[in-house]
Amino acid sequence: MKNKTIIIEKKEYELLKRIMGMAQYYKDKSYKNSIEKLCMELQSARIVKNKEMPEDVVRFNSVVVIKTPFNASREYQIVTPQRSDIREGKISVLAPMGLALFGYSQGDEIAWEFPTGMSSILIEKVKQEKLSPEEVINYDK
């Protein structure tokens, strides 16, 4: 791990806590385990102001290139649940993959439990996408 703990921007931390609170009723075991693991990581997370946020840390709307043992590199954008659309490469922050990546940095390798079992993910690249004015308005609804 590049940083000693995950790093999260302050407003995104609050939004993530609200979203995770609404998801506590998920019945799927991998979702529950992923949410519980991220909750534990949030206890020691470094919460920073937006201007202090490193460019290579996965956050809301980040476009992430990852590599897993069972496929070639893939690119995904981490989004709020209502903006999720796997056909467009947009993964909900509450999906096991989104939960696994959030707060980690480019170059980090993460072990995480997915519906298919334990696996590792290498974050090859992180780039930050800017939101359109309409997306900013609907960002945390």
CNS distance restraints for C-alpha pairs under 8 A (distance, minus, plus):
assign (resid   1 and name CA) (resid   5 and name CA) 7.76 0.50 0.50
assign (resid   1 and name CA) (resid 104 and name CA) 7.83 0.50 0.50
assign (resid   1 and name CA) (resid 105 and name CA) 7.78 0.50 0.50
assign (resid   1 and name CA) (resid 107 and name CA) 7.84 0.50 0.50
assign (resid   1 and name CA) (resid 108 and name CA) 5.07 0.50 0.50
assign (resid   1 and name CA) (resid 109 and name CA) 6.81 0.50 0.50
assign (resid   2 and name CA) (resid 105 and name CA) 6.60 0.50 0.50
assign (resid   2 and name CA) (resid 107 and name CA) 7.06 0.50 0.50
assign (resid   2 and name CA) (resid 108 and name CA) 6.04 0.50 0.50
assign (resid   3 and name CA) (resid 104 and name CA) 7.99 0.50 0.50
assign (resid   3 and name CA) (resid 105 and name CA) 7.55 0.50 0.50
assign (resid   5 and name CA) (resid  41 and name CA) 7.75 0.50 0.50
assign (resid   5 and name CA) (resid  44 and name CA) 6.73 0.50 0.50
assign (resid   5 and name CA) (resid  45 and name CA) 5.63 0.50 0.50
assign (resid   5 and name CA) (resid  46 and name CA) 6.61 0.50 0.50
assign (resid   6 and name CA) (resid  41 and name CA) 7.17 0.50 0.50
assign (resid   6 and name CA) (resid  42 and name CA) 7.66 0.50 0.50
assign (resid   6 and name CA) (resid  44 and name CA) 7.81 0.50 0.50
assign (resid   6 and name CA) (resid  45 and name CA) 5.06 0.50 0.50
assign (resid   6 and name CA) (resid  46 and name CA) 6.26 0.50 0.50
assign (resid   6 and name CA) (resid 102 and name CA) 7.87 0.50 0.50
assign (resid   6 and name CA) (resid 103 and name CA) 4.64 0.50 0.50
assign (resid   6 and name CA) (resid 104 and name CA) 5.40 0.50 0.50
assign (resid   7 and name CA) (resid  45 and name CA) 5.74 0.50 0.50
assign (resid   7 and name CA) (resid  46 and name CA) 4.79 0.50 0.50
assign (resid   7 and name CA) (resid  47 and name CA) 6.00 0.50 0.50
assign (resid   7 and name CA) (resid  48 and name CA) 7.22 0.50 0.50
assign (resid   7 and name CA) (resid  53 and name CA) 7.70 0.50 0.50
assign (resid   7 and name CA) (resid  57 and name CA) 7.10 0.50 0.50
assign (resid   7 and name CA) (resid 103 and name CA) 4.88 0.50 0.50
assign (resid   7 and name CA) (resid 104 and name CA) 6.87 0.50 0.50
assign (resid   8 and name CA) (resid  12 and name CA) 6.73 0.50 0.50
assign (resid   8 and name CA) (resid  13 and name CA) 5.93 0.50 0.50
assign (resid   8 and name CA) (resid  45 and name CA) 6.94 0.50 0.50
assign (resid   8 and name CA) (resid  46 and name CA) 6.30 0.50 0.50
assign (resid   8 and name CA) (resid  47 and name CA) 5.05 0.50 0.50
assign (resid   8 and name CA) (resid  48 and name CA) 6.27 0.50 0.50
assign (resid   8 and name CA) (resid  53 and name CA) 7.49 0.50 0.50
assign (resid   8 and name CA) (resid  59 and name CA) 7.10 0.50 0.50
assign (resid   8 and name CA) (resid 103 and name CA) 5.55 0.50 0.50
assign (resid   9 and name CA) (resid  13 and name CA) 5.99 0.50 0.50
assign (resid   9 and name CA) (resid  47 and name CA) 5.64 0.50 0.50
assign (resid   9 and name CA) (resid  48 and name CA) 4.94 0.50 0.50
assign (resid   9 and name CA) (resid  49 and name CA) 5.58 0.50 0.50
assign (resid   9 and name CA) (resid  50 and name CA) 5.60 0.50 0.50
assign (resid   9 and name CA) (resid  53 and name CA) 6.29 0.50 0.50
assign (resid   9 and name CA) (resid  59 and name CA) 7.93 0.50 0.50
assign (resid  10 and name CA) (resid  14 and name CA) 6.52 0.50 0.50
assign (resid  10 and name CA) (resid  47 and name CA) 5.51 0.50 0.50
assign (resid  10 and name CA) (resid  48 and name CA) 5.58 0.50 0.50
assign (resid  10 and name CA) (resid  49 and name CA) 5.70 0.50 0.50
assign (resid  10 and name CA) (resid  50 and name CA) 7.20 0.50 0.50
assign (resid  11 and name CA) (resid  15 and name CA) 6.29 0.50 0.50
assign (resid  12 and name CA) (resid  16 and name CA) 5.89 0.50 0.50
assign (resid  12 and name CA) (resid  59 and name CA) 7.73 0.50 0.50
assign (resid  12 and name CA) (resid  60 and name CA) 7.23 0.50 0.50
assign (resid  13 and name CA) (resid  17 and name CA) 6.19 0.50 0.50
assign (resid  13 and name CA) (resid  47 and name CA) 7.33 0.50 0.50
assign (resid  14 and name CA) (resid  18 and name CA) 6.38 0.50 0.50
assign (resid  15 and name CA) (resid  19 and name CA) 6.20 0.50 0.50
assign (resid  15 and name CA) (resid 140 and name CA) 6.77 0.50 0.50
assign (resid  16 and name CA) (resid  20 and name CA) 5.99 0.50 0.50
assign (resid  17 and name CA) (resid  21 and name CA) 6.03 0.50 0.50
assign (resid  18 and name CA) (resid  22 and name CA) 6.49 0.50 0.50
assign (resid  19 and name CA) (resid  23 and name CA) 6.47 0.50 0.50
assign (resid  19 and name CA) (resid  94 and name CA) 7.94 0.50 0.50
assign (resid  20 and name CA) (resid  24 and name CA) 6.41 0.50 0.50
assign (resid  20 and name CA) (resid  35 and name CA) 7.00 0.50 0.50
assign (resid  20 and name CA) (resid  94 and name CA) 7.26 0.50 0.50
assign (resid  23 and name CA) (resid  94 and name CA) 7.82 0.50 0.50
assign (resid  24 and name CA) (resid  32 and name CA) 7.34 0.50 0.50
assign (resid  24 and name CA) (resid  35 and name CA) 7.95 0.50 0.50
assign (resid  26 and name CA) (resid  31 and name CA) 6.84 0.50 0.50
assign (resid  26 and name CA) (resid  32 and name CA) 6.43 0.50 0.50
assign (resid  27 and name CA) (resid  31 and name CA) 7.70 0.50 0.50
assign (resid  27 and name CA) (resid  32 and name CA) 7.05 0.50 0.50
assign (resid  28 and name CA) (resid  32 and name CA) 6.29 0.50 0.50
assign (resid  29 and name CA) (resid  33 and name CA) 6.03 0.50 0.50
assign (resid  29 and name CA) (resid 115 and name CA) 7.93 0.50 0.50
assign (resid  30 and name CA) (resid  34 and name CA) 5.99 0.50 0.50
assign (resid  30 and name CA) (resid  96 and name CA) 6.85 0.50 0.50
assign (resid  30 and name CA) (resid 113 and name CA) 6.69 0.50 0.50
assign (resid  30 and name CA) (resid 114 and name CA) 5.81 0.50 0.50
assign (resid  30 and name CA) (resid 115 and name CA) 5.41 0.50 0.50
assign (resid  31 and name CA) (resid  35 and name CA) 6.10 0.50 0.50
assign (resid  31 and name CA) (resid  94 and name CA) 7.48 0.50 0.50
assign (resid  31 and name CA) (resid  95 and name CA) 6.75 0.50 0.50
assign (resid  31 and name CA) (resid  96 and name CA) 5.84 0.50 0.50
assign (resid  32 and name CA) (resid  36 and name CA) 6.10 0.50 0.50
assign (resid  33 and name CA) (resid  37 and name CA) 6.09 0.50 0.50
assign (resid  33 and name CA) (resid 113 and name CA) 7.58 0.50 0.50
assign (resid  34 and name CA) (resid  38 and name CA) 6.21 0.50 0.50
assign (resid  34 and name CA) (resid  96 and name CA) 5.65 0.50 0.50
assign (resid  34 and name CA) (resid  99 and name CA) 6.28 0.50 0.50
assign (resid  34 and name CA) (resid 100 and name CA) 7.11 0.50 0.50
assign (resid  34 and name CA) (resid 112 and name CA) 7.78 0.50 0.50
assign (resid  34 and name CA) (resid 113 and name CA) 7.10 0.50 0.50
assign (resid  35 and name CA) (resid  39 and name CA) 6.08 0.50 0.50
assign (resid  35 and name CA) (resid  94 and name CA) 7.40 0.50 0.50
assign (resid  35 and name CA) (resid  96 and name CA) 7.96 0.50 0.50
assign (resid  35 and name CA) (resid  99 and name CA) 6.92 0.50 0.50
assign (resid  36 and name CA) (resid  40 and name CA) 6.32 0.50 0.50
assign (resid  37 and name CA) (resid  41 and name CA) 6.32 0.50 0.50
assign (resid  38 and name CA) (resid  42 and name CA) 6.02 0.50 0.50
assign (resid  38 and name CA) (resid  99 and name CA) 6.55 0.50 0.50
assign (resid  38 and name CA) (resid 100 and name CA) 7.55 0.50 0.50
assign (resid  39 and name CA) (resid  43 and name CA) 6.70 0.50 0.50
assign (resid  40 and name CA) (resid  44 and name CA) 7.54 0.50 0.50
assign (resid  41 and name CA) (resid  45 and name CA) 6.07 0.50 0.50
assign (resid  48 and name CA) (resid  52 and name CA) 5.96 0.50 0.50
assign (resid  48 and name CA) (resid  53 and name CA) 6.28 0.50 0.50
assign (resid  49 and name CA) (resid  53 and name CA) 6.48 0.50 0.50
assign (resid  53 and name CA) (resid  57 and name CA) 7.61 0.50 0.50
assign (resid  55 and name CA) (resid 126 and name CA) 7.72 0.50 0.50
assign (resid  55 and name CA) (resid 127 and name CA) 7.17 0.50 0.50
assign (resid  55 and name CA) (resid 128 and name CA) 6.94 0.50 0.50
assign (resid  56 and name CA) (resid 105 and name CA) 5.43 0.50 0.50
assign (resid  56 and name CA) (resid 106 and name CA) 5.43 0.50 0.50
assign (resid  56 and name CA) (resid 125 and name CA) 7.59 0.50 0.50
assign (resid  56 and name CA) (resid 126 and name CA) 5.30 0.50 0.50
assign (resid  56 and name CA) (resid 127 and name CA) 6.70 0.50 0.50
assign (resid  57 and name CA) (resid 102 and name CA) 7.91 0.50 0.50
assign (resid  57 and name CA) (resid 103 and name CA) 5.84 0.50 0.50
assign (resid  57 and name CA) (resid 104 and name CA) 5.50 0.50 0.50
assign (resid  57 and name CA) (resid 105 and name CA) 4.25 0.50 0.50
assign (resid  57 and name CA) (resid 106 and name CA) 6.50 0.50 0.50
assign (resid  57 and name CA) (resid 126 and name CA) 6.78 0.50 0.50
assign (resid  58 and name CA) (resid  62 and name CA) 5.67 0.50 0.50
assign (resid  58 and name CA) (resid  63 and name CA) 7.91 0.50 0.50
assign (resid  58 and name CA) (resid  64 and name CA) 7.22 0.50 0.50
assign (resid  58 and name CA) (resid  78 and name CA) 7.92 0.50 0.50
assign (resid  58 and name CA) (resid 101 and name CA) 6.43 0.50 0.50
assign (resid  58 and name CA) (resid 102 and name CA) 5.18 0.50 0.50
assign (resid  58 and name CA) (resid 103 and name CA) 5.15 0.50 0.50
assign (resid  58 and name CA) (resid 104 and name CA) 5.64 0.50 0.50
assign (resid  58 and name CA) (resid 105 and name CA) 6.12 0.50 0.50
assign (resid  58 and name CA) (resid 106 and name CA) 7.86 0.50 0.50
assign (resid  58 and name CA) (resid 126 and name CA) 6.51 0.50 0.50
assign (resid  59 and name CA) (resid  78 and name CA) 7.02 0.50 0.50
assign (resid  59 and name CA) (resid 102 and name CA) 5.68 0.50 0.50
assign (resid  59 and name CA) (resid 103 and name CA) 6.07 0.50 0.50
assign (resid  60 and name CA) (resid  78 and name CA) 5.55 0.50 0.50
assign (resid  60 and name CA) (resid  79 and name CA) 5.45 0.50 0.50
assign (resid  60 and name CA) (resid  80 and name CA) 7.15 0.50 0.50
assign (resid  60 and name CA) (resid  93 and name CA) 7.57 0.50 0.50
assign (resid  60 and name CA) (resid 102 and name CA) 7.95 0.50 0.50
assign (resid  61 and name CA) (resid  77 and name CA) 5.76 0.50 0.50
assign (resid  61 and name CA) (resid  78 and name CA) 5.06 0.50 0.50
assign (resid  61 and name CA) (resid  79 and name CA) 5.21 0.50 0.50
assign (resid  61 and name CA) (resid 128 and name CA) 6.73 0.50 0.50
assign (resid  61 and name CA) (resid 129 and name CA) 5.81 0.50 0.50
assign (resid  61 and name CA) (resid 130 and name CA) 7.61 0.50 0.50
assign (resid  61 and name CA) (resid 131 and name CA) 7.82 0.50 0.50
assign (resid  62 and name CA) (resid  77 and name CA) 5.50 0.50 0.50
assign (resid  62 and name CA) (resid  78 and name CA) 5.66 0.50 0.50
assign (resid  62 and name CA) (resid  79 and name CA) 7.89 0.50 0.50
assign (resid  62 and name CA) (resid 126 and name CA) 6.55 0.50 0.50
assign (resid  62 and name CA) (resid 127 and name CA) 5.76 0.50 0.50
assign (resid  62 and name CA) (resid 128 and name CA) 4.65 0.50 0.50
assign (resid  62 and name CA) (resid 129 and name CA) 5.77 0.50 0.50
assign (resid  63 and name CA) (resid  75 and name CA) 6.77 0.50 0.50
assign (resid  63 and name CA) (resid  76 and name CA) 5.58 0.50 0.50
assign (resid  63 and name CA) (resid  77 and name CA) 4.25 0.50 0.50
assign (resid  63 and name CA) (resid  78 and name CA) 6.64 0.50 0.50
assign (resid  63 and name CA) (resid 126 and name CA) 5.81 0.50 0.50
assign (resid  63 and name CA) (resid 127 and name CA) 5.28 0.50 0.50
assign (resid  63 and name CA) (resid 128 and name CA) 6.20 0.50 0.50
assign (resid  63 and name CA) (resid 129 and name CA) 6.75 0.50 0.50
assign (resid  64 and name CA) (resid  75 and name CA) 5.50 0.50 0.50
assign (resid  64 and name CA) (resid  76 and name CA) 5.32 0.50 0.50
assign (resid  64 and name CA) (resid  77 and name CA) 6.08 0.50 0.50
assign (resid  64 and name CA) (resid  78 and name CA) 7.68 0.50 0.50
assign (resid  64 and name CA) (resid 123 and name CA) 7.00 0.50 0.50
assign (resid  64 and name CA) (resid 124 and name CA) 7.55 0.50 0.50
assign (resid  64 and name CA) (resid 125 and name CA) 5.73 0.50 0.50
assign (resid  64 and name CA) (resid 126 and name CA) 4.68 0.50 0.50
assign (resid  64 and name CA) (resid 127 and name CA) 6.60 0.50 0.50
assign (resid  65 and name CA) (resid  73 and name CA) 6.43 0.50 0.50
assign (resid  65 and name CA) (resid  74 and name CA) 5.47 0.50 0.50
assign (resid  65 and name CA) (resid  75 and name CA) 4.31 0.50 0.50
assign (resid  65 and name CA) (resid  76 and name CA) 6.52 0.50 0.50
assign (resid  65 and name CA) (resid 123 and name CA) 6.17 0.50 0.50
assign (resid  65 and name CA) (resid 124 and name CA) 5.40 0.50 0.50
assign (resid  65 and name CA) (resid 125 and name CA) 4.99 0.50 0.50
assign (resid  65 and name CA) (resid 126 and name CA) 6.52 0.50 0.50
assign (resid  66 and name CA) (resid  73 and name CA) 5.42 0.50 0.50
assign (resid  66 and name CA) (resid  74 and name CA) 5.46 0.50 0.50
assign (resid  66 and name CA) (resid  75 and name CA) 6.39 0.50 0.50
assign (resid  66 and name CA) (resid 121 and name CA) 6.43 0.50 0.50
assign (resid  66 and name CA) (resid 122 and name CA) 5.49 0.50 0.50
assign (resid  66 and name CA) (resid 123 and name CA) 4.65 0.50 0.50
assign (resid  66 and name CA) (resid 124 and name CA) 5.35 0.50 0.50
assign (resid  66 and name CA) (resid 125 and name CA) 7.12 0.50 0.50
assign (resid  67 and name CA) (resid  71 and name CA) 6.84 0.50 0.50
assign (resid  67 and name CA) (resid  72 and name CA) 5.93 0.50 0.50
assign (resid  67 and name CA) (resid  73 and name CA) 4.47 0.50 0.50
assign (resid  67 and name CA) (resid  74 and name CA) 6.47 0.50 0.50
assign (resid  67 and name CA) (resid 121 and name CA) 5.78 0.50 0.50
assign (resid  67 and name CA) (resid 122 and name CA) 5.14 0.50 0.50
assign (resid  67 and name CA) (resid 123 and name CA) 6.68 0.50 0.50
assign (resid  67 and name CA) (resid 124 and name CA) 6.91 0.50 0.50
assign (resid  68 and name CA) (resid  72 and name CA) 6.94 0.50 0.50
assign (resid  68 and name CA) (resid  73 and name CA) 7.26 0.50 0.50
assign (resid  68 and name CA) (resid 119 and name CA) 7.48 0.50 0.50
assign (resid  68 and name CA) (resid 120 and name CA) 6.06 0.50 0.50
assign (resid  68 and name CA) (resid 121 and name CA) 4.87 0.50 0.50
assign (resid  68 and name CA) (resid 122 and name CA) 6.43 0.50 0.50
assign (resid  69 and name CA) (resid 119 and name CA) 7.45 0.50 0.50
assign (resid  69 and name CA) (resid 120 and name CA) 6.94 0.50 0.50
assign (resid  69 and name CA) (resid 121 and name CA) 7.61 0.50 0.50
assign (resid  75 and name CA) (resid  89 and name CA) 6.89 0.50 0.50
assign (resid  76 and name CA) (resid  89 and name CA) 4.83 0.50 0.50
assign (resid  76 and name CA) (resid  90 and name CA) 5.70 0.50 0.50
assign (resid  76 and name CA) (resid  91 and name CA) 6.49 0.50 0.50
assign (resid  77 and name CA) (resid  89 and name CA) 6.13 0.50 0.50
assign (resid  77 and name CA) (resid  90 and name CA) 4.70 0.50 0.50
assign (resid  77 and name CA) (resid  91 and name CA) 5.97 0.50 0.50
assign (resid  78 and name CA) (resid  90 and name CA) 6.01 0.50 0.50
assign (resid  78 and name CA) (resid  91 and name CA) 5.11 0.50 0.50
assign (resid  78 and name CA) (resid  92 and name CA) 5.88 0.50 0.50
assign (resid  78 and name CA) (resid  93 and name CA) 5.72 0.50 0.50
assign (resid  78 and name CA) (resid  98 and name CA) 6.05 0.50 0.50
assign (resid  79 and name CA) (resid  83 and name CA) 6.01 0.50 0.50
assign (resid  79 and name CA) (resid  84 and name CA) 6.13 0.50 0.50
assign (resid  79 and name CA) (resid  90 and name CA) 6.30 0.50 0.50
assign (resid  79 and name CA) (resid  91 and name CA) 5.93 0.50 0.50
assign (resid  79 and name CA) (resid  92 and name CA) 5.03 0.50 0.50
assign (resid  79 and name CA) (resid  93 and name CA) 5.71 0.50 0.50
assign (resid  80 and name CA) (resid  84 and name CA) 6.58 0.50 0.50
assign (resid  80 and name CA) (resid  92 and name CA) 5.40 0.50 0.50
assign (resid  80 and name CA) (resid  93 and name CA) 5.83 0.50 0.50
assign (resid  80 and name CA) (resid  94 and name CA) 7.88 0.50 0.50
assign (resid  80 and name CA) (resid 139 and name CA) 7.58 0.50 0.50
assign (resid  80 and name CA) (resid 140 and name CA) 7.62 0.50 0.50
assign (resid  81 and name CA) (resid  91 and name CA) 7.83 0.50 0.50
assign (resid  81 and name CA) (resid  92 and name CA) 4.63 0.50 0.50
assign (resid  81 and name CA) (resid  93 and name CA) 6.52 0.50 0.50
assign (resid  81 and name CA) (resid  94 and name CA) 6.71 0.50 0.50
assign (resid  82 and name CA) (resid  92 and name CA) 7.76 0.50 0.50
assign (resid  83 and name CA) (resid  90 and name CA) 7.30 0.50 0.50
assign (resid  83 and name CA) (resid  92 and name CA) 7.26 0.50 0.50
assign (resid  84 and name CA) (resid  90 and name CA) 5.09 0.50 0.50
assign (resid  84 and name CA) (resid  91 and name CA) 5.17 0.50 0.50
assign (resid  84 and name CA) (resid  92 and name CA) 4.98 0.50 0.50
assign (resid  85 and name CA) (resid  89 and name CA) 6.43 0.50 0.50
assign (resid  85 and name CA) (resid  90 and name CA) 4.95 0.50 0.50
assign (resid  85 and name CA) (resid  91 and name CA) 6.44 0.50 0.50
assign (resid  86 and name CA) (resid  90 and name CA) 5.18 0.50 0.50
assign (resid  86 and name CA) (resid  91 and name CA) 5.96 0.50 0.50
assign (resid  91 and name CA) (resid  95 and name CA) 6.72 0.50 0.50
assign (resid  91 and name CA) (resid  97 and name CA) 7.60 0.50 0.50
assign (resid  91 and name CA) (resid  98 and name CA) 6.21 0.50 0.50
assign (resid  92 and name CA) (resid  98 and name CA) 5.89 0.50 0.50
assign (resid  93 and name CA) (resid  97 and name CA) 7.69 0.50 0.50
assign (resid  93 and name CA) (resid  98 and name CA) 4.22 0.50 0.50
assign (resid  93 and name CA) (resid  99 and name CA) 5.48 0.50 0.50
assign (resid  93 and name CA) (resid 102 and name CA) 7.30 0.50 0.50
assign (resid  94 and name CA) (resid  98 and name CA) 5.89 0.50 0.50
assign (resid  94 and name CA) (resid  99 and name CA) 5.61 0.50 0.50
assign (resid  95 and name CA) (resid  99 and name CA) 6.08 0.50 0.50
assign (resid  96 and name CA) (resid 100 and name CA) 6.00 0.50 0.50
assign (resid  96 and name CA) (resid 113 and name CA) 7.71 0.50 0.50
assign (resid  96 and name CA) (resid 114 and name CA) 6.15 0.50 0.50
assign (resid  97 and name CA) (resid 101 and name CA) 6.32 0.50 0.50
assign (resid  97 and name CA) (resid 114 and name CA) 7.58 0.50 0.50
assign (resid  98 and name CA) (resid 102 and name CA) 6.11 0.50 0.50
assign (resid 100 and name CA) (resid 110 and name CA) 7.26 0.50 0.50
assign (resid 100 and name CA) (resid 112 and name CA) 6.29 0.50 0.50
assign (resid 101 and name CA) (resid 110 and name CA) 7.73 0.50 0.50
assign (resid 101 and name CA) (resid 123 and name CA) 7.96 0.50 0.50
assign (resid 104 and name CA) (resid 108 and name CA) 6.57 0.50 0.50
assign (resid 105 and name CA) (resid 123 and name CA) 7.04 0.50 0.50
assign (resid 105 and name CA) (resid 126 and name CA) 7.52 0.50 0.50
assign (resid 106 and name CA) (resid 123 and name CA) 5.12 0.50 0.50
assign (resid 106 and name CA) (resid 124 and name CA) 5.77 0.50 0.50
assign (resid 106 and name CA) (resid 125 and name CA) 5.32 0.50 0.50
assign (resid 106 and name CA) (resid 126 and name CA) 5.77 0.50 0.50
assign (resid 107 and name CA) (resid 122 and name CA) 6.62 0.50 0.50
assign (resid 107 and name CA) (resid 123 and name CA) 5.28 0.50 0.50
assign (resid 107 and name CA) (resid 124 and name CA) 5.67 0.50 0.50
assign (resid 107 and name CA) (resid 125 and name CA) 7.35 0.50 0.50
assign (resid 108 and name CA) (resid 122 and name CA) 5.96 0.50 0.50
assign (resid 108 and name CA) (resid 123 and name CA) 5.59 0.50 0.50
assign (resid 109 and name CA) (resid 120 and name CA) 6.58 0.50 0.50
assign (resid 109 and name CA) (resid 121 and name CA) 5.44 0.50 0.50
assign (resid 109 and name CA) (resid 122 and name CA) 4.32 0.50 0.50
assign (resid 109 and name CA) (resid 123 and name CA) 6.31 0.50 0.50
assign (resid 110 and name CA) (resid 120 and name CA) 5.34 0.50 0.50
assign (resid 110 and name CA) (resid 121 and name CA) 5.19 0.50 0.50
assign (resid 110 and name CA) (resid 122 and name CA) 6.53 0.50 0.50
assign (resid 111 and name CA) (resid 118 and name CA) 6.85 0.50 0.50
assign (resid 111 and name CA) (resid 119 and name CA) 5.67 0.50 0.50
assign (resid 111 and name CA) (resid 120 and name CA) 4.33 0.50 0.50
assign (resid 111 and name CA) (resid 121 and name CA) 6.56 0.50 0.50
assign (resid 112 and name CA) (resid 118 and name CA) 5.58 0.50 0.50
assign (resid 112 and name CA) (resid 119 and name CA) 5.64 0.50 0.50
assign (resid 112 and name CA) (resid 120 and name CA) 6.16 0.50 0.50
assign (resid 112 and name CA) (resid 121 and name CA) 7.78 0.50 0.50
assign (resid 113 and name CA) (resid 117 and name CA) 5.32 0.50 0.50
assign (resid 113 and name CA) (resid 118 and name CA) 4.21 0.50 0.50
assign (resid 113 and name CA) (resid 119 and name CA) 6.27 0.50 0.50
assign (resid 114 and name CA) (resid 118 and name CA) 5.97 0.50 0.50
assign (resid 114 and name CA) (resid 119 and name CA) 7.04 0.50 0.50
assign (resid 131 and name CA) (resid 135 and name CA) 5.64 0.50 0.50
assign (resid 131 and name CA) (resid 136 and name CA) 5.97 0.50 0.50
assign (resid 132 and name CA) (resid 136 and name CA) 6.31 0.50 0.50
assign (resid 133 and name CA) (resid 137 and name CA) 6.40 0.50 0.50
assign (resid 134 and name CA) (resid 138 and name CA) 6.44 0.50 0.50
assign (resid 135 and name CA) (resid 139 and name CA) 5.54 0.50 0.50
